Amino acid sequence: MSTLRRTDTRHFILSLLTTFSLVVSIGCDHEPDYLHPGAPVSITILSSGTPVAGGQLNLSGQGGGASLDAQGLANLEHVPYGTYKIILLAPEPDPVPPELGTAAASAAAEVSFPKELGSESTTPLSITVAEGTENTFTLDIAK
């Protein structure tokens, strides 16, 4: 009976090591995006020539995302070279309520985007990040 237990234990350990090796090899197949060649990107979002202050800008795939500042500008430190769809989302509501007796910030609540801009499959906005270019974009969503 002792021999049977050793065989079962060895089989179990071998199966465990094989499974672990498979999981590690699958998990290590993807390199972080900052290892891929890319560049810093600046994107300004306008509506009829006026900066859209607030909101979230996301790039499709592994492009990343950033918040729009008061000038409608989103800066991304590193975007791998390629073409990306731009998705625009309204800002998240502030999870911290205003102090008693003060008004809530209304600027963020006023920002809204056409529904088509909130989905990768329907947005008409796109950019191409390329080597040797400035990679600064200005897009007007009212056009």
N, C-alpha and C positions, 0 to 999 in steps of 0.2 A: 504494500500500500504506500510505502514511503517513496518508491520509485515513481508511482503514478502521480503523486503530489508534485514531485520535482519536475516531471514532464509537463504537467498542467501549468505550473508556475513559470517555467521557461517559455511555454507557448504564449501565456498571458503577457509576459514581459516583451517578447518578440512582437506580438500584435500591438502592444501599447507603443513601442518604439517606432514601428512602421507607421502607425496612425499619426504620431507626433511629427515624424519626418514629413509626411504628406501635408499636414496642416502648416508647418513652417515653410515648406517650399511654395505652397499656394499663397500664403500671406506675404512672402518676400518678393513677389513678382512685380509689385508696384513701387516705383520710386516717388519720393515726395516731389511736388511740383517745383520747388525752388531749385532742384537739381537739373531741371530742364532749362534749356536756353530761353531767355525771356527778357523783359524790360519793364521799367516802371511805366505806368499808364495813368494819364489824367483825362477825365471825361467830364465835360460840363453839360448839364441838361437845362435847356431853355424851353419856355412855352411862349410863343409869339414874341421872341426876343428877350423875355424877362427870365432871369434865373429862377429855377424851381428850388426853393429852400426847403430842405427836409426830404425825407424818404430814403429808401434803400435801393441801391443799384447792385444788381447781381449779373455776373457774366455766366453764360451757359458752360456746361462741362466743368472743367477744373480751373476756370478763369478767376474765381474769387468774387469778392463783393466789398462794398464800402457804403457808408452813409453819405448822403448829399449834404454839404455844408450850406451856409447862408447864401453863398454865391452860386449854388447849384453844382458845385464841384465835388467829384469823387476821385480820390487818389488811391491807386493800388500800387504797392511797392514792387511786386513782381508778378507779371502775367506771362506764361509761356507763349511763344510765338504761335500764332494761329488766328482763325476767325471765330468770333463769338457773337452770339445773340445777346442783346441787352434786355434784362427784365427789370422793370421798375415797380416797386411796391411802396404803398403808403407807410409812413413811419409807425412804429409800434407805439401804443399809448404808454405814457409814463406810468410805471408801476407804483411810483410813490405819489400819493395824493398831495395836492397843494396844502400848505399850512392853513389852518383855520383863519378865515378872514382875508385870504389872498385869492386872486383869480387864477384859474388854471391857465397854462400856456396854450393859447389858441392857434399859434402859427402852425404847429404840427398837425393839428386837427383839420386845418384848411387844405392841406396838401392831398390831392387825389390825382390819380392817373387814369387814363382810359383803360378799360378792362383788358383790351387786347395786349397792352404792354406788360401785364402781370403774368404772362405765361410764355415759356420758351417756344411753344408751338404756334403762337399767334402774333408775337411781337415782330414788327417790321424792322426794328432797330438792330443794327449789327456793326461791328468794328473788326478790323484786321490789324493785329499787332505784328509788326514786322521788324526785322533786324535792320539797323541803319536808318531808321526813321525816328521822328520825334515822339510818336505815339501819344499825341495830344489831340483829343477829339471834342468837338462841340456839336451837339445834336439838338434840334428844335422839334419837340414832340407835337407842336401845333400844325406842322406842315404835312 
